[in-house]
Amino acid sequence: MNYEVSEKQGETLRIGLTETGEGLFEVTIDGMTVHVDVVKSGLTIYSIIEDGQQFEAMVDEKGAHGFDVLVGGRIFHLESVDERTRLLAGSAKTVASGPQTVEAEIPGKVVKINVEVGAEVTEGEGVMIVEAMKMENEIPSPIDGVVKQVSVAEGDTVEAGTNLFTVDPHPEQESL
Protein backbone atom coordinates (compact mmCIF):
# COMPACT_ATOMS: atom_id res chain seq x y z
CA MET A 1 0.00 0.00 0.00
CA ASN A 2 1.30 3.46 -0.85
CA TYR A 3 0.69 6.52 1.31
CA GLU A 4 1.42 10.20 1.14
CA VAL A 5 2.43 11.54 4.54
CA SER A 6 2.48 15.15 5.60
CA GLU A 7 3.42 16.69 8.90
CA LYS A 8 1.42 19.73 9.95
CA GLN A 9 3.13 22.66 8.14
CA GLY A 10 5.65 20.23 6.64
CA GLU A 11 6.62 18.56 3.43
CA THR A 12 4.88 15.56 1.89
CA LEU A 13 6.66 12.21 1.74
CA ARG A 14 5.76 9.10 -0.24
CA ILE A 15 5.71 5.92 1.80
CA GLY A 16 5.37 2.30 0.73
CA LEU A 17 4.19 -0.17 3.35
CA THR A 18 4.41 -3.94 2.86
CA GLU A 19 3.47 -6.54 5.48
CA THR A 20 6.22 -9.19 5.51
CA GLY A 21 4.87 -11.29 8.38
CA GLU A 22 2.55 -11.06 11.36
CA GLY A 23 3.29 -7.63 12.83
CA LEU A 24 6.36 -7.20 10.59
CA PHE A 25 6.49 -4.49 7.95
CA GLU A 26 8.90 -3.20 5.35
CA VAL A 27 8.59 0.59 5.16
CA THR A 28 10.07 2.55 2.25
CA ILE A 29 10.29 6.31 2.77
CA ASP A 30 11.50 8.30 -0.24
CA GLY A 31 13.60 5.33 -1.40
CA MET A 32 15.04 4.34 2.00
CA THR A 33 13.81 1.01 3.41
CA VAL A 34 13.54 -0.01 7.08
CA HIS A 35 12.01 -3.06 8.75
CA VAL A 36 9.74 -2.56 11.75
CA ASP A 37 7.87 -4.72 14.25
CA VAL A 38 4.42 -3.35 15.14
CA VAL A 39 2.32 -4.48 18.12
CA LYS A 40 -1.09 -3.06 19.00
CA SER A 41 -0.89 -2.13 22.69
CA GLY A 42 -4.22 -0.35 23.15
CA LEU A 43 -7.38 0.62 21.32
CA THR A 44 -5.54 3.18 19.17
CA ILE A 45 -1.97 2.82 20.47
CA TYR A 46 0.77 0.89 18.68
CA SER A 47 4.25 -0.02 19.83
CA ILE A 48 6.79 0.18 16.99
CA ILE A 49 10.28 -1.31 17.20
CA GLU A 50 12.87 -0.30 14.59
CA ASP A 51 16.54 -1.17 14.92
CA GLY A 52 16.16 -1.89 18.64
CA GLN A 53 14.44 1.42 19.43
CA GLN A 54 10.84 1.45 20.62
CA PHE A 55 8.31 4.16 19.79
CA GLU A 56 4.65 4.54 20.68
CA ALA A 57 2.19 5.86 18.14
CA MET A 58 -1.43 6.89 18.61
CA VAL A 59 -3.49 6.37 15.45
CA ASP A 60 -6.77 8.15 14.70
CA GLU A 61 -8.63 6.95 11.60
CA LYS A 62 -9.84 9.80 9.36
CA GLY A 63 -12.30 8.28 6.92
CA ALA A 64 -11.74 5.33 4.60
CA HIS A 65 -8.31 6.36 3.31
CA GLY A 66 -6.61 8.48 5.98
CA PHE A 67 -5.09 8.47 9.45
CA ASP A 68 -3.59 10.99 11.85
CA VAL A 69 -0.61 9.56 13.72
CA LEU A 70 0.89 11.09 16.87
CA VAL A 71 4.45 9.89 17.45
CA GLY A 72 7.27 11.59 19.31
CA GLY A 73 5.13 14.65 20.01
CA ARG A 74 4.52 15.25 16.29
CA ILE A 75 1.32 14.72 14.34
CA PHE A 76 1.46 13.24 10.85
CA HIS A 77 -1.40 12.83 8.39
CA LEU A 78 -1.32 9.65 6.29
CA GLU A 79 -3.52 9.27 3.26
CA SER A 80 -3.56 6.24 0.99
CA VAL A 81 -3.28 7.26 -2.62
CA ASP A 82 -3.02 5.54 -5.93
CA GLU A 83 -0.86 6.98 -8.71
CA ARG A 84 -3.86 8.30 -10.69
CA THR A 85 -5.25 10.20 -7.68
CA ARG A 86 -1.83 11.68 -6.91
CA LEU A 87 -1.36 12.88 -10.48
CA LEU A 88 -4.87 14.36 -10.65
CA ALA A 89 -4.31 16.23 -7.40
CA GLY A 90 -1.16 17.83 -8.84
CA SER A 91 1.51 19.36 -6.72
CA ALA A 92 0.13 22.89 -6.47
CA LYS A 93 -0.24 24.08 -2.90
CA THR A 94 -3.40 26.02 -2.24
CA VAL A 95 -3.40 29.04 0.00
CA ALA A 96 -6.34 29.31 2.36
CA SER A 97 -7.95 32.72 2.64
CA GLY A 98 -9.63 34.27 5.63
CA PRO A 99 -9.21 33.45 9.30
CA GLN A 100 -7.84 29.98 10.12
CA THR A 101 -9.14 28.23 13.24
CA VAL A 102 -6.97 25.50 14.76
CA GLU A 103 -8.69 22.61 16.54
CA ALA A 104 -7.31 20.02 18.96
CA GLU A 105 -6.37 16.87 17.04
CA ILE A 106 -6.68 14.62 20.09
CA PRO A 107 -7.87 15.01 23.70
CA GLY A 108 -5.39 16.69 26.03
CA LYS A 109 -4.64 19.48 28.49
CA VAL A 110 -3.50 23.01 27.60
CA VAL A 111 -0.15 23.41 29.36
CA LYS A 112 1.02 26.80 28.07
CA ILE A 113 -0.20 29.59 25.80
CA ASN A 114 2.72 31.40 24.17
CA VAL A 115 0.85 34.37 22.65
CA GLU A 116 -1.92 36.83 23.42
CA VAL A 117 -4.79 37.99 21.23
CA GLY A 118 -3.43 40.60 18.82
CA ALA A 119 0.06 39.08 18.62
CA GLU A 120 1.65 38.64 15.20
CA VAL A 121 2.65 35.06 14.40
CA THR A 122 4.41 33.35 11.52
CA GLU A 123 3.41 30.08 9.89
CA GLY A 124 4.76 27.22 12.00
CA GLU A 125 5.34 29.36 15.10
CA GLY A 126 4.25 27.63 18.31
CA VAL A 127 1.10 29.26 19.66
CA MET A 128 0.44 26.88 22.54
CA ILE A 129 1.45 23.57 24.08
CA VAL A 130 -1.07 20.80 24.64
CA GLU A 131 -0.16 17.70 26.63
CA ALA A 132 -1.61 14.45 25.27
CA MET A 133 -0.59 10.92 26.19
CA LYS A 134 2.09 12.32 28.55
CA MET A 135 3.76 14.14 25.61
CA GLU A 136 3.85 17.91 25.15
CA ASN A 137 2.79 18.91 21.64
CA GLU A 138 3.50 22.38 20.30
CA ILE A 139 0.52 23.63 18.29
CA PRO A 140 1.74 25.89 15.47
CA SER A 141 0.08 28.73 13.60
CA PRO A 142 -1.17 27.50 10.21
CA ILE A 143 -0.43 30.87 8.53
CA ASP A 144 1.36 34.19 8.95
CA GLY A 145 -1.05 36.58 10.62
CA VAL A 146 -2.47 38.04 13.81
CA VAL A 147 -3.99 35.96 16.62
CA LYS A 148 -7.67 36.90 16.51
CA GLN A 149 -8.95 34.62 19.28
CA VAL A 150 -7.65 32.20 21.91
CA SER A 151 -10.55 29.91 22.82
CA VAL A 152 -8.94 28.04 25.74
CA ALA A 153 -6.96 28.85 28.88
CA GLU A 154 -3.92 27.23 30.46
CA GLY A 155 -5.05 24.21 32.45
CA ASP A 156 -8.14 23.55 30.30
CA THR A 157 -8.88 19.99 29.24
CA VAL A 158 -9.78 19.78 25.54
CA GLU A 159 -11.42 17.12 23.41
CA ALA A 160 -10.60 16.35 19.78
CA GLY A 161 -12.23 19.04 17.65
CA THR A 162 -12.17 21.74 20.33
CA ASN A 163 -11.34 25.17 18.87
CA LEU A 164 -7.98 26.29 20.28
CA PHE A 165 -7.25 29.58 18.50
CA THR A 166 -7.90 31.60 15.34
CA VAL A 167 -5.36 33.47 13.21
CA ASP A 168 -6.30 36.23 10.74
CA PRO A 169 -3.98 36.37 7.72
CA HIS A 170 -1.99 39.48 6.92
CA PRO A 171 -3.83 41.51 4.23
CA GLU A 172 -1.15 40.80 1.60
CA GLN A 173 -1.46 37.03 2.22
CA GLU A 174 -5.24 37.09 1.85
CA SER A 175 -4.95 38.44 -1.70
CA LEU A 176 -2.81 35.48 -2.90
CYANA upper distance limits for C-alpha pairs under 8 A (distance plus 0.5 A):
  1 MET  CA     16 GLY  CA      6.39
  1 MET  CA     17 LEU  CA      5.87
  1 MET  CA     18 THR  CA      7.07
  1 MET  CA     80 SER  CA      7.75
  2 ASN  CA     14 ARG  CA      7.72
  2 ASN  CA     15 ILE  CA      6.20
  2 ASN  CA     16 GLY  CA      5.02
  2 ASN  CA     17 LEU  CA      6.77
  2 ASN  CA     80 SER  CA      6.39
  2 ASN  CA     81 VAL  CA      6.70
  2 ASN  CA     82 ASP  CA      7.48
  3 TYR  CA     14 ARG  CA      6.39
  3 TYR  CA     15 ILE  CA      5.57
  3 TYR  CA     16 GLY  CA      6.83
  3 TYR  CA     17 LEU  CA      8.33
  3 TYR  CA     78 LEU  CA      6.71
  3 TYR  CA     79 GLU  CA      5.89
  3 TYR  CA     80 SER  CA      4.77
  3 TYR  CA     81 VAL  CA      6.14
  4 GLU  CA     12 THR  CA      6.92
  4 GLU  CA     13 LEU  CA      6.14
  4 GLU  CA     14 ARG  CA      5.19
  4 GLU  CA     15 ILE  CA      6.60
  4 GLU  CA     78 LEU  CA      6.35
  4 GLU  CA     79 GLU  CA      5.95
  4 GLU  CA     80 SER  CA      6.87
  4 GLU  CA     81 VAL  CA      7.20
  5 VAL  CA     12 THR  CA      5.90
  5 VAL  CA     13 LEU  CA      5.61
  5 VAL  CA     14 ARG  CA      6.82
  5 VAL  CA     15 ILE  CA      7.56
  5 VAL  CA     76 PHE  CA      7.11
  5 VAL  CA     77 HIS  CA      6.08
  5 VAL  CA     78 LEU  CA      5.05
  5 VAL  CA     79 GLU  CA      6.99
  6 SER  CA     10 GLY  CA      6.58
  6 SER  CA     11 GLU  CA      6.28
  6 SER  CA     12 THR  CA      4.93
  6 SER  CA     13 LEU  CA      6.90
  6 SER  CA     76 PHE  CA      6.18
  6 SER  CA     77 HIS  CA      5.82
  6 SER  CA     78 LEU  CA      7.22
  7 GLU  CA     11 GLU  CA      7.10
  7 GLU  CA     12 THR  CA      7.75
  7 GLU  CA     74 ARG  CA      8.11
  7 GLU  CA     75 ILE  CA      6.66
  7 GLU  CA     76 PHE  CA      4.93
  7 GLU  CA     77 HIS  CA      6.70
  8 LYS  CA     75 ILE  CA      7.17
  8 LYS  CA     76 PHE  CA      7.06
  8 LYS  CA     77 HIS  CA      8.12
  9 GLN  CA    123 GLU  CA      8.12
  9 GLN  CA    124 GLY  CA      6.69
  9 GLN  CA    142 PRO  CA      7.30
 13 LEU  CA     29 ILE  CA      7.50
 13 LEU  CA     30 ASP  CA      7.03
 14 ARG  CA     29 ILE  CA      6.61
 14 ARG  CA     30 ASP  CA      6.30
 15 ILE  CA     27 VAL  CA      7.43
 15 ILE  CA     28 THR  CA      6.03
 15 ILE  CA     29 ILE  CA      5.20
 15 ILE  CA     30 ASP  CA      7.08
 16 GLY  CA     27 VAL  CA      6.24
 16 GLY  CA     28 THR  CA      5.44
 16 GLY  CA     29 ILE  CA      7.16
 17 LEU  CA     25 PHE  CA      7.21
 17 LEU  CA     26 GLU  CA      6.44
 17 LEU  CA     27 VAL  CA      5.32
 17 LEU  CA     28 THR  CA      7.07
 18 THR  CA     25 PHE  CA      6.03
 18 THR  CA     26 GLU  CA      5.69
 18 THR  CA     27 VAL  CA      7.08
 19 GLU  CA     23 GLY  CA      7.93
 19 GLU  CA     24 LEU  CA      6.41
 19 GLU  CA     25 PHE  CA      4.90
 19 GLU  CA     26 GLU  CA      6.88
 20 THR  CA     24 LEU  CA      5.95
 20 THR  CA     25 PHE  CA      5.79
 20 THR  CA     26 GLU  CA      7.06
 21 GLY  CA     25 PHE  CA      7.50
 23 GLY  CA     37 ASP  CA      6.11
 23 GLY  CA     38 VAL  CA      5.49
 23 GLY  CA     39 VAL  CA      6.74
 24 LEU  CA     35 HIS  CA      7.75
 24 LEU  CA     36 VAL  CA      6.36
 24 LEU  CA     37 ASP  CA      5.17
 24 LEU  CA     38 VAL  CA      6.77
 25 PHE  CA     35 HIS  CA      6.27
 25 PHE  CA     36 VAL  CA      5.86
 25 PHE  CA     37 ASP  CA      6.95
 25 PHE  CA     38 VAL  CA      8.07
 26 GLU  CA     33 THR  CA      7.25
 26 GLU  CA     34 VAL  CA      6.40
 26 GLU  CA     35 HIS  CA      5.12
 26 GLU  CA     36 VAL  CA      6.99
 27 VAL  CA     33 THR  CA      6.02
 27 VAL  CA     34 VAL  CA      5.84
 27 VAL  CA     35 HIS  CA      6.66
 27 VAL  CA     36 VAL  CA      7.89
 28 THR  CA     32 MET  CA      5.79
 28 THR  CA     33 THR  CA      4.71
 28 THR  CA     34 VAL  CA      6.98
 29 ILE  CA     33 THR  CA      6.89
 34 VAL  CA     50 GLU  CA      8.05
 35 HIS  CA     50 GLU  CA      7.02
 35 HIS  CA     51 ASP  CA      8.38
 36 VAL  CA     48 ILE  CA      7.11
 36 VAL  CA     49 ILE  CA      6.12
 36 VAL  CA     50 GLU  CA      5.30
 36 VAL  CA     51 ASP  CA      8.13
 37 ASP  CA     48 ILE  CA      6.22
 37 ASP  CA     49 ILE  CA      5.61
 37 ASP  CA     50 GLU  CA      7.18
 38 VAL  CA     46 TYR  CA      7.12
 38 VAL  CA     47 SER  CA      6.25
 38 VAL  CA     48 ILE  CA      5.14
 38 VAL  CA     49 ILE  CA      7.03
 39 VAL  CA     46 TYR  CA      6.11
 39 VAL  CA     47 SER  CA      5.65
 39 VAL  CA     48 ILE  CA      7.06
 40 LYS  CA     44 THR  CA      8.17
 40 LYS  CA     45 ILE  CA      6.62
 40 LYS  CA     46 TYR  CA      4.88
 40 LYS  CA     47 SER  CA      6.71
 41 SER  CA     45 ILE  CA      6.03
 41 SER  CA     46 TYR  CA      5.78
 41 SER  CA     47 SER  CA      6.75
 42 GLY  CA     46 TYR  CA      7.31
 44 THR  CA     58 MET  CA      6.06
 44 THR  CA     59 VAL  CA      5.82
 44 THR  CA     60 ASP  CA      7.30
 45 ILE  CA     56 GLU  CA      7.34
 45 ILE  CA     57 ALA  CA      6.16
 45 ILE  CA     58 MET  CA      5.01
 45 ILE  CA     59 VAL  CA      6.84
 46 TYR  CA     56 GLU  CA      6.19
 46 TYR  CA     57 ALA  CA      5.70
 46 TYR  CA     58 MET  CA      6.89
 46 TYR  CA     59 VAL  CA      8.16
 47 SER  CA     54 GLN  CA      7.30
 47 SER  CA     55 PHE  CA      6.33
 47 SER  CA     56 GLU  CA      5.16
 47 SER  CA     57 ALA  CA      6.96
 48 ILE  CA     54 GLN  CA      6.08
 48 ILE  CA     55 PHE  CA      5.59
 48 ILE  CA     56 GLU  CA      6.60
 48 ILE  CA     57 ALA  CA      7.90
 49 ILE  CA     53 GLN  CA      5.95
 49 ILE  CA     54 GLN  CA      4.93
 49 ILE  CA     55 PHE  CA      6.86
 50 GLU  CA     54 GLN  CA      7.10
 55 PHE  CA     71 VAL  CA      7.80
 55 PHE  CA     72 GLY  CA      8.02
 56 GLU  CA     71 VAL  CA      6.76
 56 GLU  CA     72 GLY  CA      8.15
 57 ALA  CA     69 VAL  CA      6.91
 57 ALA  CA     70 LEU  CA      6.04
 57 ALA  CA     71 VAL  CA      5.18
 57 ALA  CA     72 GLY  CA      8.25
 58 MET  CA     69 VAL  CA      6.13
 58 MET  CA     70 LEU  CA      5.61
 58 MET  CA     71 VAL  CA      7.21
 59 VAL  CA     67 PHE  CA      7.06
 59 VAL  CA     68 ASP  CA      6.36
 59 VAL  CA     69 VAL  CA      5.13
 59 VAL  CA     70 LEU  CA      7.09
 60 ASP  CA     67 PHE  CA      6.02
 60 ASP  CA     68 ASP  CA      5.63
 60 ASP  CA     69 VAL  CA      6.89
 61 GLU  CA     66 GLY  CA      6.66
 61 GLU  CA     67 PHE  CA      4.91
 61 GLU  CA     68 ASP  CA      6.96
 62 LYS  CA     66 GLY  CA      5.36
 62 LYS  CA     67 PHE  CA      5.44
 62 LYS  CA     68 ASP  CA      7.33
 63 GLY  CA     67 PHE  CA      8.14
 65 HIS  CA     79 GLU  CA      6.11
 65 HIS  CA     80 SER  CA      5.79
 65 HIS  CA     81 VAL  CA      8.33
 66 GLY  CA     77 HIS  CA      7.70
 66 GLY  CA     78 LEU  CA      5.93
 66 GLY  CA     79 GLU  CA      4.70
 66 GLY  CA     80 SER  CA      6.76
 67 PHE  CA     77 HIS  CA      6.30
 67 PHE  CA     78 LEU  CA      5.56
 67 PHE  CA     79 GLU  CA      6.93
 68 ASP  CA     75 ILE  CA      7.15
 68 ASP  CA     76 PHE  CA      6.12
 68 ASP  CA     77 HIS  CA      4.99
 68 ASP  CA     78 LEU  CA      6.65
 69 VAL  CA     75 ILE  CA      6.04
 69 VAL  CA     76 PHE  CA      5.61
 69 VAL  CA     77 HIS  CA      6.80
 69 VAL  CA     78 LEU  CA      7.96
 70 LEU  CA     74 ARG  CA      6.06
 70 LEU  CA     75 ILE  CA      4.94
 70 LEU  CA     76 PHE  CA      6.91
 71 VAL  CA     75 ILE  CA      7.03
 71 VAL  CA     76 PHE  CA      8.47
 72 GLY  CA    135 MET  CA      8.15
 73 GLY  CA    135 MET  CA      6.29
 73 GLY  CA    136 GLU  CA      6.72
 73 GLY  CA    137 ASN  CA      5.62
 73 GLY  CA    138 GLU  CA      8.40
 74 ARG  CA    137 ASN  CA      7.20
 81 VAL  CA     85 THR  CA      6.67
 81 VAL  CA     86 ARG  CA      6.83
 82 ASP  CA     86 ARG  CA      6.83
 83 GLU  CA     87 LEU  CA      6.68
 84 ARG  CA     88 LEU  CA      6.65
 85 THR  CA     89 ALA  CA      6.60
 86 ARG  CA     90 GLY  CA      6.98
 95 VAL  CA    176 LEU  CA      7.58
 96 ALA  CA    100 GLN  CA      8.43
 96 ALA  CA    174 GLU  CA      8.38
 97 SER  CA    169 PRO  CA      7.91
 97 SER  CA    173 GLN  CA      8.30
 97 SER  CA    174 GLU  CA      5.71
 97 SER  CA    175 SER  CA      8.28
 98 GLY  CA    168 ASP  CA      6.91
 98 GLY  CA    169 PRO  CA      6.88
 98 GLY  CA    174 GLU  CA      6.95
 99 PRO  CA    166 THR  CA      6.95
 99 PRO  CA    167 VAL  CA      5.98
 99 PRO  CA    168 ASP  CA      4.78
 99 PRO  CA    169 PRO  CA      6.70
100 GLN  CA    142 PRO  CA      7.61
100 GLN  CA    143 ILE  CA      8.13
100 GLN  CA    166 THR  CA      5.96
100 GLN  CA    167 VAL  CA      5.78
100 GLN  CA    168 ASP  CA      6.96
100 GLN  CA    169 PRO  CA      8.34
101 THR  CA    163 ASN  CA      7.27
101 THR  CA    164 LEU  CA      7.89
101 THR  CA    165 PHE  CA      6.25
101 THR  CA    166 THR  CA      4.65
101 THR  CA    167 VAL  CA      6.96
102 VAL  CA    141 SER  CA      8.34
102 VAL  CA    142 PRO  CA      8.15
102 VAL  CA    163 ASN  CA      6.51
102 VAL  CA    164 LEU  CA      6.17
102 VAL  CA    165 PHE  CA      6.04
102 VAL  CA    166 THR  CA      6.70
103 GLU  CA    160 ALA  CA      7.80
103 GLU  CA    161 GLY  CA      5.65
103 GLU  CA    162 THR  CA      5.72
103 GLU  CA    163 ASN  CA      4.86
103 GLU  CA    164 LEU  CA      5.79
103 GLU  CA    165 PHE  CA      7.88
104 ALA  CA    158 VAL  CA      7.54
104 ALA  CA    159 GLU  CA      7.22
104 ALA  CA    160 ALA  CA      5.50
104 ALA  CA    161 GLY  CA      5.69
104 ALA  CA    162 THR  CA      5.84
104 ALA  CA    163 ASN  CA      7.05
104 ALA  CA    164 LEU  CA      6.95
105 GLU  CA    160 ALA  CA      5.57
105 GLU  CA    161 GLY  CA      6.78
106 ILE  CA    132 ALA  CA      7.75
106 ILE  CA    159 GLU  CA      6.81
106 ILE  CA    160 ALA  CA      4.80
106 ILE  CA    161 GLY  CA      8.01
107 PRO  CA    132 ALA  CA      6.97
107 PRO  CA    157 THR  CA      8.01
107 PRO  CA    158 VAL  CA      5.96
107 PRO  CA    159 GLU  CA      4.64
107 PRO  CA    160 ALA  CA      5.47
108 GLY  CA    130 VAL  CA      6.62
108 GLY  CA    131 GLU  CA      5.86
108 GLY  CA    132 ALA  CA      4.96
108 GLY  CA    133 MET  CA      8.01
108 GLY  CA    157 THR  CA      6.27
108 GLY  CA    158 VAL  CA      5.89
108 GLY  CA    159 GLU  CA      7.09
109 LYS  CA    130 VAL  CA      5.91
109 LYS  CA    131 GLU  CA      5.67
109 LYS  CA    132 ALA  CA      7.19
109 LYS  CA    155 GLY  CA      6.68
109 LYS  CA    156 ASP  CA      6.17
109 LYS  CA    157 THR  CA      4.84
109 LYS  CA    158 VAL  CA      6.44
110 VAL  CA    128 MET  CA      7.99
110 VAL  CA    129 ILE  CA      6.61
110 VAL  CA    130 VAL  CA      4.92
110 VAL  CA    131 GLU  CA      6.85
110 VAL  CA    152 VAL  CA      8.14
110 VAL  CA    153 ALA  CA      7.40
110 VAL  CA    154 GLU  CA      5.62
110 VAL  CA    155 GLY  CA      5.73
110 VAL  CA    156 ASP  CA      5.90
110 VAL  CA    157 THR  CA      6.88
110 VAL  CA    158 VAL  CA      7.85
111 VAL  CA    128 MET  CA      8.17
111 VAL  CA    129 ILE  CA      6.02
111 VAL  CA    130 VAL  CA      5.97
111 VAL  CA    131 GLU  CA      6.83
111 VAL  CA    154 GLU  CA      5.98
111 VAL  CA    155 GLY  CA      6.35
112 LYS  CA    128 MET  CA      6.06
112 LYS  CA    129 ILE  CA      5.65
112 LYS  CA    130 VAL  CA      7.72
112 LYS  CA    154 GLU  CA      6.00
112 LYS  CA    155 GLY  CA      8.42
113 ILE  CA    127 VAL  CA      6.78
113 ILE  CA    128 MET  CA      4.79
113 ILE  CA    129 ILE  CA      6.97
113 ILE  CA    153 ALA  CA      7.96
113 ILE  CA    154 GLU  CA      6.91
114 ASN  CA    126 GLY  CA      7.63
114 ASN  CA    127 VAL  CA      5.75
114 ASN  CA    128 MET  CA      5.82
114 ASN  CA    129 ILE  CA      8.43
115 VAL  CA    119 ALA  CA      6.74
115 VAL  CA    127 VAL  CA      6.42
115 VAL  CA    128 MET  CA      8.01
115 VAL  CA    147 VAL  CA      8.39
116 GLU  CA    147 VAL  CA      7.66
116 GLU  CA    150 VAL  CA      8.02
117 VAL  CA    146 VAL  CA      8.27
117 VAL  CA    147 VAL  CA      5.60
117 VAL  CA    148 LYS  CA      6.13
117 VAL  CA    149 GLN  CA      6.19
117 VAL  CA    150 VAL  CA      6.99
118 GLY  CA    146 VAL  CA      6.21
118 GLY  CA    147 VAL  CA      5.67
118 GLY  CA    148 LYS  CA      6.59
119 ALA  CA    146 VAL  CA      6.03
119 ALA  CA    147 VAL  CA      5.99
120 GLU  CA    144 ASP  CA      8.18
120 GLU  CA    145 GLY  CA      6.20
120 GLU  CA    146 VAL  CA      4.89
120 GLU  CA    147 VAL  CA      6.91
121 VAL  CA    125 GLU  CA      6.84
121 VAL  CA    127 VAL  CA      8.48
121 VAL  CA    141 SER  CA      7.38
121 VAL  CA    143 ILE  CA      8.34
121 VAL  CA    144 ASP  CA      6.17
121 VAL  CA    145 GLY  CA      6.00
121 VAL  CA    146 VAL  CA      6.45
121 VAL  CA    147 VAL  CA      7.56
122 THR  CA    141 SER  CA      7.17
122 THR  CA    143 ILE  CA      6.71
122 THR  CA    144 ASP  CA      4.58
122 THR  CA    145 GLY  CA      6.91
123 GLU  CA    140 PRO  CA      7.67
123 GLU  CA    141 SER  CA      5.67
123 GLU  CA    142 PRO  CA      5.76
123 GLU  CA    143 ILE  CA      4.65
123 GLU  CA    144 ASP  CA      5.20
123 GLU  CA    145 GLY  CA      8.43
124 GLY  CA    140 PRO  CA      5.29
124 GLY  CA    141 SER  CA      5.67
124 GLY  CA    142 PRO  CA      6.70
124 GLY  CA    143 ILE  CA      7.73
125 GLU  CA    140 PRO  CA      5.52
125 GLU  CA    141 SER  CA      6.01
126 GLY  CA    138 GLU  CA      6.17
126 GLY  CA    139 ILE  CA      5.97
126 GLY  CA    140 PRO  CA      4.68
126 GLY  CA    141 SER  CA      6.89
127 VAL  CA    138 GLU  CA      7.82
127 VAL  CA    139 ILE  CA      6.32
127 VAL  CA    140 PRO  CA      5.92
127 VAL  CA    141 SER  CA      6.67
128 MET  CA    138 GLU  CA      6.39
128 MET  CA    139 ILE  CA      5.84
128 MET  CA    140 PRO  CA      7.76
129 ILE  CA    136 GLU  CA      6.75
129 ILE  CA    137 ASN  CA      5.93
129 ILE  CA    138 GLU  CA      4.96
129 ILE  CA    139 ILE  CA      6.36
130 VAL  CA    136 GLU  CA      6.23
130 VAL  CA    137 ASN  CA      5.75
130 VAL  CA    138 GLU  CA      7.00
130 VAL  CA    139 ILE  CA      7.63
131 GLU  CA    135 MET  CA      5.89
131 GLU  CA    136 GLU  CA      4.78
131 GLU  CA    137 ASN  CA      6.43
132 ALA  CA    136 GLU  CA      6.96
132 ALA  CA    137 ASN  CA      7.74
141 SER  CA    167 VAL  CA      7.73
142 PRO  CA    167 VAL  CA      8.39
143 ILE  CA    167 VAL  CA      7.79
143 ILE  CA    169 PRO  CA      7.10
144 ASP  CA    167 VAL  CA      8.49
144 ASP  CA    169 PRO  CA      6.39
144 ASP  CA    170 HIS  CA      7.08
144 ASP  CA    173 GLN  CA      8.33
145 GLY  CA    167 VAL  CA      6.42
145 GLY  CA    168 ASP  CA      5.76
145 GLY  CA    169 PRO  CA      4.63
145 GLY  CA    170 HIS  CA      5.29
146 VAL  CA    167 VAL  CA      5.94
146 VAL  CA    168 ASP  CA      5.73
146 VAL  CA    169 PRO  CA      6.99
146 VAL  CA    170 HIS  CA      7.56
147 VAL  CA    165 PHE  CA      7.91
147 VAL  CA    166 THR  CA      6.50
147 VAL  CA    167 VAL  CA      4.93
147 VAL  CA    168 ASP  CA      6.82
148 LYS  CA    165 PHE  CA      8.09
148 LYS  CA    166 THR  CA      5.93
148 LYS  CA    167 VAL  CA      5.79
148 LYS  CA    168 ASP  CA      6.47
149 GLN  CA    165 PHE  CA      5.88
149 GLN  CA    166 THR  CA      5.58
149 GLN  CA    167 VAL  CA      7.64
150 VAL  CA    164 LEU  CA      6.63
150 VAL  CA    165 PHE  CA      4.82
150 VAL  CA    166 THR  CA      7.10
151 SER  CA    163 ASN  CA      6.72
151 SER  CA    164 LEU  CA      5.61
151 SER  CA    165 PHE  CA      5.95
152 VAL  CA    156 ASP  CA      6.95
152 VAL  CA    163 ASN  CA      8.33
152 VAL  CA    164 LEU  CA      6.32
152 VAL  CA    165 PHE  CA      8.09
158 VAL  CA    162 THR  CA      6.56
169 PRO  CA    173 GLN  CA      6.59
169 PRO  CA    174 GLU  CA      6.55
170 HIS  CA    174 GLU  CA      6.98
171 PRO  CA    175 SER  CA      7.27
172 GLU  CA    176 LEU  CA      7.66
